[in-house]
Amino acid sequence: MIDVTCDENDVIQQVFFLGGCNGNLQGISQLVRGQRIDDVIHHLDGIRCGAKNTSCPDQLCRALELLKQAPVTD
């Protein structure tokens, strides 16, 4: 599970991962904070973990794409 919060300008405010490699995911969370969603997707999309077709960074991109499509609520 990935919990992502961004502002009205699509700038990532915080990211929390449940599962995965805790240290690496804490690092990713810190690195993407303050970055624009499209920039993060550009850099992390398609990264694989070993023989797997995806990775935690790639799954973050999937979550960010869904977030971009979500309706804005007040």
PDB file with SEQRES, HELIX, SHEET and CRYST1 records, atoms N, CA, C and O in Angstrom:
SEQRES   1 A   74  MET ILE ASP VAL THR CYS ASP GLU ASN ASP VAL ILE GLN          
SEQRES   2 A   74  GLN VAL PHE PHE LEU GLY GLY CYS ASN GLY ASN LEU GLN          
SEQRES   3 A   74  GLY ILE SER GLN LEU VAL ARG GLY GLN ARG ILE ASP ASP          
SEQRES   4 A   74  VAL ILE HIS HIS LEU ASP GLY ILE ARG CYS GLY ALA LYS          
SEQRES   5 A   74  ASN THR SER CYS PRO ASP GLN LEU CYS ARG ALA LEU GLU          
SEQRES   6 A   74  LEU LEU LYS GLN ALA PRO VAL THR ASP                          
HELIX    1 AA1 ASN A   22  VAL A   32  1                                  11    
HELIX    2 AA2 ILE A   37  LEU A   44  1                                   8    
HELIX    3 AA3 CYS A   56  GLN A   69  1                                  14    
SHEET    1 AA1 2 ILE A   2  CYS A   6  0                                        
SHEET    2 AA1 2 ILE A  12  PHE A  17 -1                                        
CRYST1    1.000    1.000    1.000  90.00  90.00  90.00 P 1           1          
ATOM      1  N   MET A   1       0.842  -1.169   0.000  1.00  0.00           N  
ATOM      2  CA  MET A   1       0.000   0.000   0.000  1.00  0.00           C  
ATOM      3  C   MET A   1       0.892   1.238   0.000  1.00  0.00           C  
ATOM      4  O   MET A   1       1.938   1.275   0.648  1.00  0.00           O  
ATOM      5  N   ILE A   2       0.452   2.243  -0.740  1.00  0.00           N  
ATOM      6  CA  ILE A   2       1.177   3.505  -0.822  1.00  0.00           C  
ATOM      7  C   ILE A   2       0.188   4.627  -0.546  1.00  0.00           C  
ATOM      8  O   ILE A   2      -0.869   4.702  -1.174  1.00  0.00           O  
ATOM      9  N   ASP A   3       0.533   5.493   0.390  1.00  0.00           N  
ATOM     10  CA  ASP A   3      -0.295   6.656   0.727  1.00  0.00           C  
ATOM     11  C   ASP A   3       0.475   7.899   0.301  1.00  0.00           C  
ATOM     12  O   ASP A   3       1.545   8.193   0.834  1.00  0.00           O  
ATOM     13  N   VAL A   4      -0.082   8.627  -0.668  1.00  0.00           N  
ATOM     14  CA  VAL A   4       0.586   9.804  -1.233  1.00  0.00           C  
ATOM     15  C   VAL A   4      -0.299  11.026  -1.040  1.00  0.00           C  
ATOM     16  O   VAL A   4      -1.508  10.974  -1.268  1.00  0.00           O  
ATOM     17  N   THR A   5       0.309  12.115  -0.624  1.00  0.00           N  
ATOM     18  CA  THR A   5      -0.388  13.383  -0.509  1.00  0.00           C  
ATOM     19  C   THR A   5       0.327  14.408  -1.387  1.00  0.00           C  
ATOM     20  O   THR A   5       1.551  14.535  -1.348  1.00  0.00           O  
ATOM     21  N   CYS A   6      -0.468  15.142  -2.184  1.00  0.00           N  
ATOM     22  CA  CYS A   6       0.123  16.215  -2.979  1.00  0.00           C  
ATOM     23  C   CYS A   6      -0.732  17.468  -2.840  1.00  0.00           C  
ATOM     24  O   CYS A   6      -1.866  17.413  -2.365  1.00  0.00           O  
ATOM     25  N   ASP A   7      -0.173  18.594  -3.260  1.00  0.00           N  
ATOM     26  CA  ASP A   7      -0.920  19.845  -3.176  1.00  0.00           C  
ATOM     27  C   ASP A   7      -1.640  20.107  -4.497  1.00  0.00           C  
ATOM     28  O   ASP A   7      -1.600  19.280  -5.408  1.00  0.00           O  
ATOM     29  N   GLU A   8      -2.295  21.256  -4.595  1.00  0.00           N  
ATOM     30  CA  GLU A   8      -3.087  21.605  -5.777  1.00  0.00           C  
ATOM     31  C   GLU A   8      -2.232  21.821  -7.022  1.00  0.00           C  
ATOM     32  O   GLU A   8      -2.765  21.882  -8.130  1.00  0.00           O  
ATOM     33  N   ASN A   9      -0.920  21.938  -6.857  1.00  0.00           N  
ATOM     34  CA  ASN A   9      -0.002  22.106  -7.989  1.00  0.00           C  
ATOM     35  C   ASN A   9       0.696  20.813  -8.375  1.00  0.00           C  
ATOM     36  O   ASN A   9       1.687  20.834  -9.104  1.00  0.00           O  
ATOM     37  N   ASP A  10       0.183  19.682  -7.888  1.00  0.00           N  
ATOM     38  CA  ASP A  10       0.768  18.356  -8.156  1.00  0.00           C  
ATOM     39  C   ASP A  10       2.182  18.214  -7.614  1.00  0.00           C  
ATOM     40  O   ASP A  10       3.011  17.515  -8.196  1.00  0.00           O  
ATOM     41  N   VAL A  11       2.453  18.881  -6.497  1.00  0.00           N  
ATOM     42  CA  VAL A  11       3.733  18.730  -5.811  1.00  0.00           C  
ATOM     43  C   VAL A  11       3.520  17.771  -4.648  1.00  0.00           C  
ATOM     44  O   VAL A  11       2.615  17.959  -3.835  1.00  0.00           O  
ATOM     45  N   ILE A  12       4.356  16.743  -4.575  1.00  0.00           N  
ATOM     46  CA  ILE A  12       4.221  15.704  -3.556  1.00  0.00           C  
ATOM     47  C   ILE A  12       4.598  16.272  -2.195  1.00  0.00           C  
ATOM     48  O   ILE A  12       5.671  16.851  -2.030  1.00  0.00           O  
ATOM     49  N   GLN A  13       3.713  16.103  -1.230  1.00  0.00           N  
ATOM     50  CA  GLN A  13       3.931  16.580   0.125  1.00  0.00           C  
ATOM     51  C   GLN A  13       4.497  15.480   1.021  1.00  0.00           C  
ATOM     52  O   GLN A  13       5.399  15.730   1.821  1.00  0.00           O  
ATOM     53  N   GLN A  14       3.963  14.249   0.886  1.00  0.00           N  
ATOM     54  CA  GLN A  14       4.490  13.131   1.665  1.00  0.00           C  
ATOM     55  C   GLN A  14       4.080  11.811   1.033  1.00  0.00           C  
ATOM     56  O   GLN A  14       3.077  11.725   0.325  1.00  0.00           O  
ATOM     57  N   VAL A  15       4.882  10.782   1.303  1.00  0.00           N  
ATOM     58  CA  VAL A  15       4.630   9.433   0.806  1.00  0.00           C  
ATOM     59  C   VAL A  15       4.909   8.457   1.932  1.00  0.00           C  
ATOM     60  O   VAL A  15       5.943   8.538   2.595  1.00  0.00           O  
ATOM     61  N   PHE A  16       3.978   7.531   2.144  1.00  0.00           N  
ATOM     62  CA  PHE A  16       4.161   6.444   3.104  1.00  0.00           C  
ATOM     63  C   PHE A  16       3.939   5.123   2.396  1.00  0.00           C  
ATOM     64  O   PHE A  16       2.957   4.964   1.671  1.00  0.00           O  
ATOM     65  N   PHE A  17       4.847   4.169   2.599  1.00  0.00           N  
ATOM     66  CA  PHE A  17       4.726   2.827   2.048  1.00  0.00           C  
ATOM     67  C   PHE A  17       4.427   1.854   3.174  1.00  0.00           C  
ATOM     68  O   PHE A  17       4.932   2.012   4.286  1.00  0.00           O  
ATOM     69  N   LEU A  18       3.611   0.856   2.894  1.00  0.00           N  
ATOM     70  CA  LEU A  18       3.379  -0.245   3.814  1.00  0.00           C  
ATOM     71  C   LEU A  18       3.921  -1.494   3.135  1.00  0.00           C  
ATOM     72  O   LEU A  18       3.414  -1.907   2.092  1.00  0.00           O  
ATOM     73  N   GLY A  19       4.950  -2.097   3.724  1.00  0.00           N  
ATOM     74  CA  GLY A  19       5.614  -3.240   3.107  1.00  0.00           C  
ATOM     75  C   GLY A  19       6.839  -2.777   2.343  1.00  0.00           C  
ATOM     76  O   GLY A  19       7.163  -1.589   2.326  1.00  0.00           O  
ATOM     77  N   GLY A  20       7.512  -3.714   1.716  1.00  0.00           N  
ATOM     78  CA  GLY A  20       8.715  -3.384   0.960  1.00  0.00           C  
ATOM     79  C   GLY A  20       9.923  -3.227   1.867  1.00  0.00           C  
ATOM     80  O   GLY A  20       9.856  -3.520   3.061  1.00  0.00           O  
ATOM     81  N   CYS A  21      11.018  -2.767   1.302  1.00  0.00           N  
ATOM     82  CA  CYS A  21      12.255  -2.568   2.050  1.00  0.00           C  
ATOM     83  C   CYS A  21      12.195  -1.224   2.768  1.00  0.00           C  
ATOM     84  O   CYS A  21      12.294  -0.176   2.130  1.00  0.00           O  
ATOM     85  N   ASN A  22      12.037  -1.246   4.057  1.00  0.00           N  
ATOM     86  CA  ASN A  22      11.784  -0.043   4.841  1.00  0.00           C  
ATOM     87  C   ASN A  22      12.812   1.063   4.599  1.00  0.00           C  
ATOM     88  O   ASN A  22      12.433   2.211   4.366  1.00  0.00           O  
ATOM     89  N   GLY A  23      14.085   0.742   4.648  1.00  0.00           N  
ATOM     90  CA  GLY A  23      15.113   1.776   4.478  1.00  0.00           C  
ATOM     91  C   GLY A  23      15.069   2.412   3.108  1.00  0.00           C  
ATOM     92  O   GLY A  23      15.097   3.638   2.992  1.00  0.00           O  
ATOM     93  N   ASN A  24      15.002   1.602   2.069  1.00  0.00           N  
ATOM     94  CA  ASN A  24      14.948   2.147   0.707  1.00  0.00           C  
ATOM     95  C   ASN A  24      13.696   2.986   0.495  1.00  0.00           C  
ATOM     96  O   ASN A  24      13.745   4.034  -0.150  1.00  0.00           O  
ATOM     97  N   LEU A  25      12.582   2.526   1.037  1.00  0.00           N  
ATOM     98  CA  LEU A  25      11.334   3.249   0.829  1.00  0.00           C  
ATOM     99  C   LEU A  25      11.297   4.554   1.619  1.00  0.00           C  
ATOM    100  O   LEU A  25      10.688   5.528   1.175  1.00  0.00           O  
ATOM    101  N   GLN A  26      11.937   4.581   2.774  1.00  0.00           N  
ATOM    102  CA  GLN A  26      12.059   5.854   3.488  1.00  0.00           C  
ATOM    103  C   GLN A  26      12.888   6.832   2.666  1.00  0.00           C  
ATOM    104  O   GLN A  26      12.578   8.022   2.603  1.00  0.00           O  
ATOM    105  N   GLY A  27      13.937   6.326   2.042  1.00  0.00           N  
ATOM    106  CA  GLY A  27      14.782   7.167   1.195  1.00  0.00           C  
ATOM    107  C   GLY A  27      14.020   7.701  -0.004  1.00  0.00           C  
ATOM    108  O   GLY A  27      14.102   8.890  -0.314  1.00  0.00           O  
ATOM    109  N   ILE A  28      13.280   6.837  -0.680  1.00  0.00           N  
ATOM    110  CA  ILE A  28      12.478   7.272  -1.828  1.00  0.00           C  
ATOM    111  C   ILE A  28      11.476   8.335  -1.384  1.00  0.00           C  
ATOM    112  O   ILE A  28      11.298   9.351  -2.056  1.00  0.00           O  
ATOM    113  N   SER A  29      10.825   8.091  -0.247  1.00  0.00           N  
ATOM    114  CA  SER A  29       9.839   9.047   0.265  1.00  0.00           C  
ATOM    115  C   SER A  29      10.458  10.421   0.475  1.00  0.00           C  
ATOM    116  O   SER A  29       9.849  11.434   0.130  1.00  0.00           O  
ATOM    117  N   GLN A  30      11.650  10.465   1.031  1.00  0.00           N  
ATOM    118  CA  GLN A  30      12.330  11.741   1.264  1.00  0.00           C  
ATOM    119  C   GLN A  30      12.748  12.402  -0.047  1.00  0.00           C  
ATOM    120  O   GLN A  30      12.657  13.622  -0.185  1.00  0.00           O  
ATOM    121  N   LEU A  31      13.202  11.609  -0.997  1.00  0.00           N  
ATOM    122  CA  LEU A  31      13.681  12.165  -2.262  1.00  0.00           C  
ATOM    123  C   LEU A  31      12.566  12.741  -3.121  1.00  0.00           C  
ATOM    124  O   LEU A  31      12.782  13.718  -3.839  1.00  0.00           O  
ATOM    125  N   VAL A  32      11.369  12.148  -3.059  1.00  0.00           N  
ATOM    126  CA  VAL A  32      10.289  12.638  -3.917  1.00  0.00           C  
ATOM    127  C   VAL A  32       9.497  13.772  -3.270  1.00  0.00           C  
ATOM    128  O   VAL A  32       8.748  14.465  -3.959  1.00  0.00           O  
ATOM    129  N   ARG A  33       9.646  13.975  -1.964  1.00  0.00           N  
ATOM    130  CA  ARG A  33       8.933  15.073  -1.296  1.00  0.00           C  
ATOM    131  C   ARG A  33       9.375  16.399  -1.904  1.00  0.00           C  
ATOM    132  O   ARG A  33      10.568  16.677  -2.028  1.00  0.00           O  
ATOM    133  N   GLY A  34       8.387  17.214  -2.280  1.00  0.00           N  
ATOM    134  CA  GLY A  34       8.669  18.509  -2.891  1.00  0.00           C  
ATOM    135  C   GLY A  34       8.830  18.455  -4.403  1.00  0.00           C  
ATOM    136  O   GLY A  34       9.007  19.491  -5.045  1.00  0.00           O  
ATOM    137  N   GLN A  35       8.768  17.252  -4.982  1.00  0.00           N  
ATOM    138  CA  GLN A  35       8.904  17.091  -6.428  1.00  0.00           C  
ATOM    139  C   GLN A  35       7.533  17.076  -7.091  1.00  0.00           C  
ATOM    140  O   GLN A  35       6.538  16.699  -6.471  1.00  0.00           O  
ATOM    141  N   ARG A  36       7.487  17.483  -8.340  1.00  0.00           N  
ATOM    142  CA  ARG A  36       6.234  17.416  -9.098  1.00  0.00           C  
ATOM    143  C   ARG A  36       5.956  15.979  -9.509  1.00  0.00           C  
ATOM    144  O   ARG A  36       6.876  15.221  -9.816  1.00  0.00           O  
ATOM    145  N   ILE A  37       4.686  15.613  -9.512  1.00  0.00           N  
ATOM    146  CA  ILE A  37       4.277  14.251  -9.849  1.00  0.00           C  
ATOM    147  C   ILE A  37       4.866  13.814 -11.188  1.00  0.00           C  
ATOM    148  O   ILE A  37       5.439  12.729 -11.279  1.00  0.00           O  
ATOM    149  N   ASP A  38       4.737  14.632 -12.222  1.00  0.00           N  
ATOM    150  CA  ASP A  38       5.223  14.245 -13.552  1.00  0.00           C  
ATOM    151  C   ASP A  38       6.728  14.020 -13.579  1.00  0.00           C  
ATOM    152  O   ASP A  38       7.208  13.152 -14.308  1.00  0.00           O  
ATOM    153  N   ASP A  39       7.478  14.785 -12.796  1.00  0.00           N  
ATOM    154  CA  ASP A  39       8.933  14.601 -12.739  1.00  0.00           C  
ATOM    155  C   ASP A  39       9.291  13.259 -12.102  1.00  0.00           C  
ATOM    156  O   ASP A  39      10.188  12.560 -12.571  1.00  0.00           O  
ATOM    157  N   VAL A  40       8.582  12.909 -11.030  1.00  0.00           N  
ATOM    158  CA  VAL A  40       8.845  11.630 -10.363  1.00  0.00           C  
ATOM    159  C   VAL A  40       8.507  10.475 -11.297  1.00  0.00           C  
ATOM    160  O   VAL A  40       9.271   9.517 -11.406  1.00  0.00           O  
ATOM    161  N   ILE A  41       7.365  10.564 -11.969  1.00  0.00           N  
ATOM    162  CA  ILE A  41       6.982   9.512 -12.917  1.00  0.00           C  
ATOM    163  C   ILE A  41       8.032   9.387 -14.006  1.00  0.00           C  
ATOM    164  O   ILE A  41       8.413   8.277 -14.379  1.00  0.00           O  
ATOM    165  N   HIS A  42       8.500  10.507 -14.516  1.00  0.00           N  
ATOM    166  CA  HIS A  42       9.522  10.493 -15.576  1.00  0.00           C  
ATOM    167  C   HIS A  42      10.785   9.743 -15.136  1.00  0.00           C  
ATOM    168  O   HIS A  42      11.372   9.004 -15.926  1.00  0.00           O  
ATOM    169  N   HIS A  43      11.197   9.928 -13.897  1.00  0.00           N  
ATOM    170  CA  HIS A  43      12.448   9.334 -13.413  1.00  0.00           C  
ATOM    171  C   HIS A  43      12.302   7.887 -12.936  1.00  0.00           C  
ATOM    172  O   HIS A  43      13.250   7.111 -13.050  1.00  0.00           O  
ATOM    173  N   LEU A  44      11.148   7.513 -12.409  1.00  0.00           N  
ATOM    174  CA  LEU A  44      11.023   6.208 -11.751  1.00  0.00           C  
ATOM    175  C   LEU A  44      10.197   5.179 -12.514  1.00  0.00           C  
ATOM    176  O   LEU A  44      10.246   3.992 -12.192  1.00  0.00           O  
ATOM    177  N   ASP A  45       9.446   5.608 -13.509  1.00  0.00           N  
ATOM    178  CA  ASP A  45       8.567   4.700 -14.243  1.00  0.00           C  
ATOM    179  C   ASP A  45       9.350   3.590 -14.932  1.00  0.00           C  
ATOM    180  O   ASP A  45      10.342   3.840 -15.617  1.00  0.00           O  
ATOM    181  N   GLY A  46       8.887   2.369 -14.739  1.00  0.00           N  
ATOM    182  CA  GLY A  46       9.478   1.232 -15.435  1.00  0.00           C  
ATOM    183  C   GLY A  46      10.643   0.561 -14.721  1.00  0.00           C  
ATOM    184  O   GLY A  46      11.167  -0.434 -15.221  1.00  0.00           O  
ATOM    185  N   ILE A  47      11.062   1.067 -13.579  1.00  0.00           N  
ATOM    186  CA  ILE A  47      12.152   0.430 -12.834  1.00  0.00           C  
ATOM    187  C   ILE A  47      11.689  -0.950 -12.382  1.00  0.00           C  
ATOM    188  O   ILE A  47      10.572  -1.112 -11.889  1.00  0.00           O  
ATOM    189  N   ARG A  48      12.543  -1.922 -12.553  1.00  0.00           N  
ATOM    190  CA  ARG A  48      12.222  -3.298 -12.154  1.00  0.00           C  
ATOM    191  C   ARG A  48      13.041  -3.697 -10.932  1.00  0.00           C  
ATOM    192  O   ARG A  48      14.100  -3.132 -10.656  1.00  0.00           O  
ATOM    193  N   CYS A  49      12.527  -4.675 -10.216  1.00  0.00           N  
ATOM    194  CA  CYS A  49      13.223  -5.234  -9.051  1.00  0.00           C  
ATOM    195  C   CYS A  49      13.600  -6.673  -9.398  1.00  0.00           C  
ATOM    196  O   CYS A  49      12.760  -7.572  -9.369  1.00  0.00           O  
ATOM    197  N   GLY A  50      14.868  -6.872  -9.723  1.00  0.00           N  
ATOM    198  CA  GLY A  50      15.315  -8.214 -10.110  1.00  0.00           C  
ATOM    199  C   GLY A  50      14.561  -8.706 -11.335  1.00  0.00           C  
ATOM    200  O   GLY A  50      14.475  -8.000 -12.340  1.00  0.00           O  
ATOM    201  N   ALA A  51      14.016  -9.912 -11.256  1.00  0.00           N  
ATOM    202  CA  ALA A  51      13.282 -10.511 -12.374  1.00  0.00           C  
ATOM    203  C   ALA A  51      11.816 -10.089 -12.399  1.00  0.00           C  
ATOM    204  O   ALA A  51      11.082 -10.468 -13.312  1.00  0.00           O  
ATOM    205  N   LYS A  52      11.383  -9.317 -11.418  1.00  0.00           N  
ATOM    206  CA  LYS A  52       9.983  -8.880 -11.365  1.00  0.00           C  
ATOM    207  C   LYS A  52       9.727  -7.833 -12.449  1.00  0.00           C  
ATOM    208  O   LYS A  52      10.644  -7.142 -12.893  1.00  0.00           O  
ATOM    209  N   ASN A  53       8.467  -7.729 -12.863  1.00  0.00           N  
ATOM    210  CA  ASN A  53       8.094  -6.748 -13.884  1.00  0.00           C  
ATOM    211  C   ASN A  53       7.890  -5.353 -13.327  1.00  0.00           C  
ATOM    212  O   ASN A  53       7.628  -4.420 -14.087  1.00  0.00           O  
ATOM    213  N   THR A  54       8.003  -5.191 -12.024  1.00  0.00           N  
ATOM    214  CA  THR A  54       7.752  -3.914 -11.375  1.00  0.00           C  
ATOM    215  C   THR A  54       8.674  -3.778 -10.166  1.00  0.00           C  
ATOM    216  O   THR A  54       9.504  -4.648  -9.904  1.00  0.00           O  
ATOM    217  N   SER A  55       8.520  -2.690  -9.445  1.00  0.00           N  
ATOM    218  CA  SER A  55       9.318  -2.426  -8.248  1.00  0.00           C  
ATOM    219  C   SER A  55       8.537  -1.456  -7.379  1.00  0.00           C  
ATOM    220  O   SER A  55       7.479  -0.975  -7.786  1.00  0.00           O  
ATOM    221  N   CYS A  56       9.035  -1.168  -6.204  1.00  0.00           N  
ATOM    222  CA  CYS A  56       8.389  -0.165  -5.357  1.00  0.00           C  
ATOM    223  C   CYS A  56       8.372   1.209  -6.032  1.00  0.00           C  
ATOM    224  O   CYS A  56       7.334   1.870  -6.006  1.00  0.00           O  
ATOM    225  N   PRO A  57       9.483   1.672  -6.639  1.00  0.00           N  
ATOM    226  CA  PRO A  57       9.421   2.959  -7.338  1.00  0.00           C  
ATOM    227  C   PRO A  57       8.423   2.948  -8.503  1.00  0.00           C  
ATOM    228  O   PRO A  57       7.729   3.938  -8.737  1.00  0.00           O  
ATOM    229  N   ASP A  58       8.352   1.838  -9.225  1.00  0.00           N  
ATOM    230  CA  ASP A  58       7.399   1.724 -10.326  1.00  0.00           C  
ATOM    231  C   ASP A  58       5.971   1.740  -9.801  1.00  0.00           C  
ATOM    232  O   ASP A  58       5.097   2.348 -10.418  1.00  0.00           O  
ATOM    233  N   GLN A  59       5.719   1.089  -8.685  1.00  0.00           N  
ATOM    234  CA  GLN A  59       4.382   1.093  -8.088  1.00  0.00           C  
ATOM    235  C   GLN A  59       4.024   2.488  -7.582  1.00  0.00           C  
ATOM    236  O   GLN A  59       2.858   2.878  -7.635  1.00  0.00           O  
ATOM    237  N   LEU A  60       4.997   3.237  -7.098  1.00  0.00           N  
ATOM    238  CA  LEU A  60       4.747   4.620  -6.723  1.00  0.00           C  
ATOM    239  C   LEU A  60       4.262   5.404  -7.939  1.00  0.00           C  
ATOM    240  O   LEU A  60       3.347   6.220  -7.823  1.00  0.00           O  
ATOM    241  N   CYS A  61       4.857   5.168  -9.087  1.00  0.00           N  
ATOM    242  CA  CYS A  61       4.413   5.835 -10.319  1.00  0.00           C  
ATOM    243  C   CYS A  61       2.968   5.488 -10.628  1.00  0.00           C  
ATOM    244  O   CYS A  61       2.196   6.366 -11.012  1.00  0.00           O  
ATOM    245  N   ARG A  62       2.584   4.229 -10.471  1.00  0.00           N  
ATOM    246  CA  ARG A  62       1.186   3.829 -10.708  1.00  0.00           C  
ATOM    247  C   ARG A  62       0.254   4.595  -9.768  1.00  0.00           C  
ATOM    248  O   ARG A  62      -0.802   5.076 -10.182  1.00  0.00           O  
ATOM    249  N   ALA A  63       0.657   4.701  -8.500  1.00  0.00           N  
ATOM    250  CA  ALA A  63      -0.158   5.431  -7.518  1.00  0.00           C  
ATOM    251  C   ALA A  63      -0.246   6.915  -7.888  1.00  0.00           C  
ATOM    252  O   ALA A  63      -1.308   7.524  -7.754  1.00  0.00           O  
ATOM    253  N   LEU A  64       0.846   7.489  -8.345  1.00  0.00           N  
ATOM    254  CA  LEU A  64       0.852   8.897  -8.728  1.00  0.00           C  
ATOM    255  C   LEU A  64      -0.032   9.143  -9.952  1.00  0.00           C  
ATOM    256  O   LEU A  64      -0.707  10.169 -10.036  1.00  0.00           O  
ATOM    257  N   GLU A  65      -0.026   8.214 -10.888  1.00  0.00           N  
ATOM    258  CA  GLU A  65      -0.892   8.346 -12.059  1.00  0.00           C  
ATOM    259  C   GLU A  65      -2.362   8.320 -11.641  1.00  0.00           C  
ATOM    260  O   GLU A  65      -3.170   9.088 -12.162  1.00  0.00           O  
ATOM    261  N   LEU A  66      -2.707   7.443 -10.706  1.00  0.00           N  
ATOM    262  CA  LEU A  66      -4.080   7.398 -10.194  1.00  0.00           C  
ATOM    263  C   LEU A  66      -4.429   8.693  -9.467  1.00  0.00           C  
ATOM    264  O   LEU A  66      -5.539   9.208  -9.602  1.00  0.00           O  
ATOM    265  N   LEU A  67      -3.492   9.207  -8.709  1.00  0.00           N  
ATOM    266  CA  LEU A  67      -3.717  10.443  -7.971  1.00  0.00           C  
ATOM    267  C   LEU A  67      -3.989  11.606  -8.930  1.00  0.00           C  
ATOM    268  O   LEU A  67      -4.849  12.445  -8.661  1.00  0.00           O  
ATOM    269  N   LYS A  68      -3.266  11.655 -10.034  1.00  0.00           N  
ATOM    270  CA  LYS A  68      -3.471  12.713 -11.015  1.00  0.00           C  
ATOM    271  C   LYS A  68      -4.875  12.660 -11.611  1.00  0.00           C  
ATOM    272  O   LYS A  68      -5.440  13.694 -11.965  1.00  0.00           O  
ATOM    273  N   GLN A  69      -5.438  11.454 -11.723  1.00  0.00           N  
ATOM    274  CA  GLN A  69      -6.758  11.269 -12.323  1.00  0.00           C  
ATOM    275  C   GLN A  69      -7.892  11.487 -11.328  1.00  0.00           C  
ATOM    276  O   GLN A  69      -9.047  11.632 -11.730  1.00  0.00           O  
ATOM    277  N   ALA A  70      -7.577  11.511 -10.039  1.00  0.00           N  
ATOM    278  CA  ALA A  70      -8.608  11.641  -9.014  1.00  0.00           C  
ATOM    279  C   ALA A  70      -9.232  13.039  -9.054  1.00  0.00           C  
ATOM    280  O   ALA A  70      -8.547  14.031  -9.300  1.00  0.00           O  
ATOM    281  N   PRO A  71     -10.534  13.096  -8.810  1.00  0.00           N  
ATOM    282  CA  PRO A  71     -11.171  14.418  -8.776  1.00  0.00           C  
ATOM    283  C   PRO A  71     -10.669  15.245  -7.591  1.00  0.00           C  
ATOM    284  O   PRO A  71     -10.374  14.700  -6.527  1.00  0.00           O  
ATOM    285  N   VAL A  72     -10.577  16.538  -7.779  1.00  0.00           N  
ATOM    286  CA  VAL A  72     -10.132  17.445  -6.726  1.00  0.00           C  
ATOM    287  C   VAL A  72     -11.298  17.688  -5.766  1.00  0.00           C  
ATOM    288  O   VAL A  72     -12.411  17.992  -6.195  1.00  0.00           O  
ATOM    289  N   THR A  73     -11.033  17.550  -4.465  1.00  0.00           N  
ATOM    290  CA  THR A  73     -12.060  17.812  -3.454  1.00  0.00           C  
ATOM    291  C   THR A  73     -11.572  18.902  -2.518  1.00  0.00           C  
ATOM    292  O   THR A  73     -10.369  19.059  -2.308  1.00  0.00           O  
ATOM    293  N   ASP A  74     -12.489  19.640  -1.969  1.00  0.00           N  
ATOM    294  CA  ASP A  74     -12.125  20.704  -1.015  1.00  0.00           C  
ATOM    295  C   ASP A  74     -12.179  20.207   0.396  1.00  0.00           C  
ATOM    296  O   ASP A  74     -11.904  20.964   1.327  1.00  0.00           O  
TER     297      ASP A  74                                                      
END                                                                             
